[in-house]
Amino acid sequence: MAELPQEALTSWALAPIRPDARRAAKHELTEQVRRLINAVTMLDINPLAEASAVGALTTEVAALVERVEALPRLPGGPADAGGDDGRLLERSGIAGASNPLAPPLHLALDGERVVGWAVYPHQYEGPPGCVHGGFVAAAFDDLLGAAQTLSGTAGFTGTLTVRMVRPTPLLERIDYEGGVRGLEGRKIFAWGRARARDVLVAEAEGVFISPRRA
């Protein structure tokens, strides 16, 4: 089995970072964009007499996008940038502090487990009042992806099996835990559970495949 490569260690580093003023400012910008995504999701156009109200907002947002795009950009993608920008907890669409698509899912190391929590607003809705099953599964992919590193190695997701025990509610804190069941050759077996108010809502089993030495 290949040893855990440095980029994987960096990618799945769970130790919290102390952001400098620039990164903290990006995190705050990201949070405001999350609020914008939610506000647009929940916008009720039916009481509006004229579409011009939304059109004016669209013009303002487009101008803001141009201002952001004019600022320096990461080369390639966040993973290519390396360092803290390359961390999954910074760039992931589920757990990334700098990704406005992320709820985010907060992950941390707790002894022999990885633990986490998230609150899902309305943009993650599937069934009425509940989290879309795709987001439920995606959260487990990040959770188990982090947990697999407790084995001392890491790999790509081979299979991810998610059992929806109960609907995962929106707007409530969901608590997560995950760990490693064992190793078999290049296979890493991981597990995870999610609870709302201490009630099990979903659980997962994952098999991650460590890359060959080459």
TORKOL-4160 file (C-alpha; in steps of 0.2 Angstrom, whole numbers, padded with zeros to 4 digits, m for minus):
214
<pt num="1" X="0000" Y="0000" Z="0000"/>
<pt num="2" X="0006" Y="0017" Z="m0004"/>
<pt num="3" X="0010" Y="0029" Z="0010"/>
<pt num="4" X="m0001" Y="0044" Z="0013"/>
<pt num="5" X="0005" Y="0057" Z="0001"/>
<pt num="6" X="0009" Y="0074" Z="0007"/>
<pt num="7" X="m0005" Y="0082" Z="m0003"/>
<pt num="8" X="m0018" Y="0071" Z="0005"/>
<pt num="9" X="m0012" Y="0075" Z="0022"/>
<pt num="10" X="m0013" Y="0094" Z="0017"/>
<pt num="11" X="m0030" Y="0091" Z="0009"/>
<pt num="12" X="m0038" Y="0082" Z="0024"/>
<pt num="13" X="m0030" Y="0092" Z="0038"/>
<pt num="14" X="m0043" Y="0093" Z="0051"/>
<pt num="15" X="m0033" Y="0104" Z="0063"/>
<pt num="16" X="m0041" Y="0121" Z="0063"/>
<pt num="17" X="m0032" Y="0136" Z="0056"/>
<pt num="18" X="m0030" Y="0153" Z="0062"/>
<pt num="19" X="m0035" Y="0164" Z="0047"/>
<pt num="20" X="m0026" Y="0180" Z="0044"/>
<pt num="21" X="m0036" Y="0196" Z="0041"/>
<pt num="22" X="m0037" Y="0192" Z="0022"/>
<pt num="23" X="m0043" Y="0174" Z="0024"/>
<pt num="24" X="m0055" Y="0180" Z="0038"/>
<pt num="25" X="m0062" Y="0193" Z="0026"/>
<pt num="26" X="m0065" Y="0180" Z="0012"/>
<pt num="27" X="m0074" Y="0169" Z="0025"/>
<pt num="28" X="m0085" Y="0183" Z="0029"/>
<pt num="29" X="m0088" Y="0187" Z="0010"/>
<pt num="30" X="m0092" Y="0168" Z="0008"/>
<pt num="31" X="m0105" Y="0169" Z="0022"/>
<pt num="32" X="m0114" Y="0184" Z="0014"/>
<pt num="33" X="m0115" Y="0175" Z="m0002"/>
<pt num="34" X="m0123" Y="0160" Z="0006"/>
<pt num="35" X="m0136" Y="0172" Z="0013"/>
<pt num="36" X="m0138" Y="0179" Z="m0004"/>
<pt num="37" X="m0141" Y="0161" Z="m0011"/>
<pt num="38" X="m0154" Y="0158" Z="0002"/>
<pt num="39" X="m0162" Y="0175" Z="0000"/>
<pt num="40" X="m0164" Y="0172" Z="m0019"/>
<pt num="41" X="m0170" Y="0154" Z="m0016"/>
<pt num="42" X="m0184" Y="0161" Z="m0004"/>
<pt num="43" X="m0188" Y="0176" Z="m0015"/>
<pt num="44" X="m0207" Y="0176" Z="m0017"/>
<pt num="45" X="m0210" Y="0184" Z="m0034"/>
<pt num="46" X="m0229" Y="0182" Z="m0034"/>
<pt num="47" X="m0233" Y="0198" Z="m0024"/>
<pt num="48" X="m0222" Y="0209" Z="m0035"/>
<pt num="49" X="m0232" Y="0219" Z="m0047"/>
<pt num="50" X="m0217" Y="0223" Z="m0058"/>
<pt num="51" X="m0202" Y="0212" Z="m0063"/>
<pt num="52" X="m0191" Y="0227" Z="m0063"/>
<pt num="53" X="m0188" Y="0225" Z="m0045"/>
<pt num="54" X="m0179" Y="0209" Z="m0048"/>
<pt num="55" X="m0171" Y="0216" Z="m0063"/>
<pt num="56" X="m0163" Y="0230" Z="m0053"/>
<pt num="57" X="m0156" Y="0218" Z="m0041"/>
<pt num="58" X="m0149" Y="0207" Z="m0055"/>
<pt num="59" X="m0140" Y="0222" Z="m0062"/>
<pt num="60" X="m0132" Y="0226" Z="m0045"/>
<pt num="61" X="m0127" Y="0208" Z="m0042"/>
<pt num="62" X="m0120" Y="0207" Z="m0060"/>
<pt num="63" X="m0109" Y="0223" Z="m0056"/>
<pt num="64" X="m0103" Y="0215" Z="m0040"/>
<pt num="65" X="m0098" Y="0199" Z="m0049"/>
<pt num="66" X="m0088" Y="0209" Z="m0061"/>
<pt num="67" X="m0079" Y="0218" Z="m0047"/>
<pt num="68" X="m0075" Y="0201" Z="m0038"/>
<pt num="69" X="m0069" Y="0194" Z="m0055"/>
<pt num="70" X="m0057" Y="0209" Z="m0057"/>
<pt num="71" X="m0048" Y="0204" Z="m0041"/>
<pt num="72" X="m0033" Y="0191" Z="m0041"/>
<pt num="73" X="m0039" Y="0173" Z="m0044"/>
<pt num="74" X="m0032" Y="0157" Z="m0039"/>
<pt num="75" X="m0021" Y="0148" Z="m0052"/>
<pt num="76" X="m0030" Y="0133" Z="m0060"/>
<pt num="77" X="m0042" Y="0128" Z="m0046"/>
<pt num="78" X="m0041" Y="0129" Z="m0027"/>
<pt num="79" X="m0033" Y="0112" Z="m0026"/>
<pt num="80" X="m0019" Y="0117" Z="m0037"/>
<pt num="81" X="m0016" Y="0132" Z="m0026"/>
<pt num="82" X="m0010" Y="0121" Z="m0012"/>
<pt num="83" X="m0008" Y="0126" Z="0006"/>
<pt num="84" X="m0023" Y="0131" Z="0015"/>
<pt num="85" X="m0032" Y="0135" Z="m0001"/>
<pt num="86" X="m0030" Y="0117" Z="m0006"/>
<pt num="87" X="m0038" Y="0110" Z="0011"/>
<pt num="88" X="m0055" Y="0102" Z="0008"/>
<pt num="89" X="m0061" Y="0111" Z="0024"/>
<pt num="90" X="m0057" Y="0127" Z="0014"/>
<pt num="91" X="m0063" Y="0123" Z="m0004"/>
<pt num="92" X="m0076" Y="0108" Z="m0003"/>
<pt num="93" X="m0094" Y="0111" Z="m0009"/>
<pt num="94" X="m0100" Y="0103" Z="0007"/>
<pt num="95" X="m0087" Y="0108" Z="0021"/>
<pt num="96" X="m0077" Y="0122" Z="0013"/>
<pt num="97" X="m0076" Y="0138" Z="0023"/>
<pt num="98" X="m0072" Y="0148" Z="0007"/>
<pt num="99" X="m0085" Y="0139" Z="m0004"/>
<pt num="100" X="m0102" Y="0148" Z="m0003"/>
<pt num="101" X="m0111" Y="0132" Z="m0009"/>
<pt num="102" X="m0106" Y="0123" Z="0007"/>
<pt num="103" X="m0118" Y="0124" Z="0022"/>
<pt num="104" X="m0105" Y="0122" Z="0028"/>
<pt num="105" X="m0102" Y="0105" Z="0037"/>
<pt num="106" X="m0090" Y="0108" Z="0051"/>
<pt num="107" X="m0078" Y="0094" Z="0054"/>
<pt num="108" X="m0065" Y="0090" Z="0068"/>
<pt num="109" X="m0054" Y="0076" Z="0074"/>
<pt num="110" X="m0060" Y="0068" Z="0091"/>
<pt num="111" X="m0049" Y="0054" Z="0096"/>
<pt num="112" X="m0053" Y="0039" Z="0086"/>
<pt num="113" X="m0067" Y="0048" Z="0077"/>
<pt num="114" X="m0071" Y="0062" Z="0065"/>
<pt num="115" X="m0085" Y="0072" Z="0071"/>
<pt num="116" X="m0095" Y="0086" Z="0063"/>
<pt num="117" X="m0111" Y="0097" Z="0063"/>
<pt num="118" X="m0121" Y="0107" Z="0050"/>
<pt num="119" X="m0137" Y="0116" Z="0048"/>
<pt num="120" X="m0145" Y="0115" Z="0031"/>
<pt num="121" X="m0156" Y="0130" Z="0025"/>
<pt num="122" X="m0169" Y="0130" Z="0012"/>
<pt num="123" X="m0158" Y="0129" Z="m0003"/>
<pt num="124" X="m0154" Y="0111" Z="0002"/>
<pt num="125" X="m0172" Y="0106" Z="0002"/>
<pt num="126" X="m0178" Y="0090" Z="m0006"/>
<pt num="127" X="m0194" Y="0083" Z="0002"/>
<pt num="128" X="m0204" Y="0097" Z="0010"/>
<pt num="129" X="m0194" Y="0103" Z="0026"/>
<pt num="130" X="m0181" Y="0090" Z="0023"/>
<pt num="131" X="m0163" Y="0089" Z="0016"/>
<pt num="132" X="m0161" Y="0083" Z="m0002"/>
<pt num="133" X="m0155" Y="0065" Z="m0002"/>
<pt num="134" X="m0140" Y="0070" Z="m0013"/>
<pt num="135" X="m0134" Y="0082" Z="0000"/>
<pt num="136" X="m0136" Y="0069" Z="0013"/>
<pt num="137" X="m0125" Y="0058" Z="0003"/>
<pt num="138" X="m0112" Y="0072" Z="m0001"/>
<pt num="139" X="m0110" Y="0076" Z="0018"/>
<pt num="140" X="m0106" Y="0058" Z="0021"/>
<pt num="141" X="m0093" Y="0058" Z="0007"/>
<pt num="142" X="m0084" Y="0072" Z="0015"/>
<pt num="143" X="m0086" Y="0065" Z="0033"/>
<pt num="144" X="m0080" Y="0047" Z="0028"/>
<pt num="145" X="m0066" Y="0055" Z="0017"/>
<pt num="146" X="m0059" Y="0064" Z="0032"/>
<pt num="147" X="m0062" Y="0048" Z="0043"/>
<pt num="148" X="m0052" Y="0037" Z="0032"/>
<pt num="149" X="m0036" Y="0046" Z="0036"/>
<pt num="150" X="m0037" Y="0039" Z="0053"/>
<pt num="151" X="m0031" Y="0023" Z="0045"/>
<pt num="152" X="m0014" Y="0031" Z="0041"/>
<pt num="153" X="m0018" Y="0031" Z="0022"/>
<pt num="154" X="m0031" Y="0038" Z="0011"/>
<pt num="155" X="m0039" Y="0035" Z="m0006"/>
<pt num="156" X="m0053" Y="0039" Z="m0018"/>
<pt num="157" X="m0071" Y="0035" Z="m0015"/>
<pt num="158" X="m0074" Y="0018" Z="m0022"/>
<pt num="159" X="m0092" Y="0015" Z="m0015"/>
<pt num="160" X="m0103" Y="0025" Z="m0004"/>
<pt num="161" X="m0119" Y="0017" Z="0003"/>
<pt num="162" X="m0131" Y="0028" Z="0013"/>
<pt num="163" X="m0146" Y="0022" Z="0022"/>
<pt num="164" X="m0159" Y="0035" Z="0025"/>
<pt num="165" X="m0166" Y="0030" Z="0042"/>
<pt num="166" X="m0177" Y="0046" Z="0044"/>
<pt num="167" X="m0179" Y="0062" Z="0034"/>
<pt num="168" X="m0165" Y="0074" Z="0038"/>
<pt num="169" X="m0173" Y="0090" Z="0044"/>
<pt num="170" X="m0169" Y="0107" Z="0037"/>
<pt num="171" X="m0165" Y="0122" Z="0049"/>
<pt num="172" X="m0159" Y="0110" Z="0063"/>
<pt num="173" X="m0142" Y="0105" Z="0069"/>
<pt num="174" X="m0137" Y="0088" Z="0062"/>
<pt num="175" X="m0123" Y="0080" Z="0071"/>
<pt num="176" X="m0111" Y="0068" Z="0063"/>
<pt num="177" X="m0098" Y="0055" Z="0068"/>
<pt num="178" X="m0087" Y="0044" Z="0058"/>
<pt num="179" X="m0072" Y="0032" Z="0059"/>
<pt num="180" X="m0063" Y="0017" Z="0051"/>
<pt num="181" X="m0068" Y="m0001" Z="0052"/>
<pt num="182" X="m0052" Y="m0008" Z="0045"/>
<pt num="183" X="m0041" Y="m0011" Z="0030"/>
<pt num="184" X="m0040" Y="m0024" Z="0017"/>
<pt num="185" X="m0026" Y="m0022" Z="0004"/>
<pt num="186" X="m0028" Y="m0005" Z="m0004"/>
<pt num="187" X="m0046" Y="m0004" Z="0003"/>
<pt num="188" X="m0051" Y="0007" Z="0018"/>
<pt num="189" X="m0068" Y="0004" Z="0026"/>
<pt num="190" X="m0076" Y="0019" Z="0034"/>
<pt num="191" X="m0092" Y="0022" Z="0043"/>
<pt num="192" X="m0103" Y="0037" Z="0048"/>
<pt num="193" X="m0119" Y="0042" Z="0057"/>
<pt num="194" X="m0130" Y="0057" Z="0057"/>
<pt num="195" X="m0142" Y="0062" Z="0071"/>
<pt num="196" X="m0154" Y="0076" Z="0074"/>
<pt num="197" X="m0159" Y="0079" Z="0092"/>
<pt num="198" X="m0149" Y="0063" Z="0096"/>
<pt num="199" X="m0161" Y="0053" Z="0084"/>
<pt num="200" X="m0152" Y="0043" Z="0070"/>
<pt num="201" X="m0157" Y="0050" Z="0053"/>
<pt num="202" X="m0145" Y="0042" Z="0042"/>
<pt num="203" X="m0129" Y="0031" Z="0042"/>
<pt num="204" X="m0116" Y="0026" Z="0029"/>
<pt num="205" X="m0103" Y="0014" Z="0024"/>
<pt num="206" X="m0089" Y="0019" Z="0012"/>
<pt num="207" X="m0075" Y="0010" Z="0004"/>
<pt num="208" X="m0060" Y="0020" Z="m0001"/>
<pt num="209" X="m0047" Y="0014" Z="m0013"/>
<pt num="210" X="m0029" Y="0019" Z="m0009"/>
<pt num="211" X="m0019" Y="0023" Z="m0026"/>
<pt num="212" X="m0006" Y="0011" Z="m0031"/>
<pt num="213" X="0012" Y="0016" Z="m0027"/>
<pt num="214" X="0015" Y="0021" Z="m0045"/>
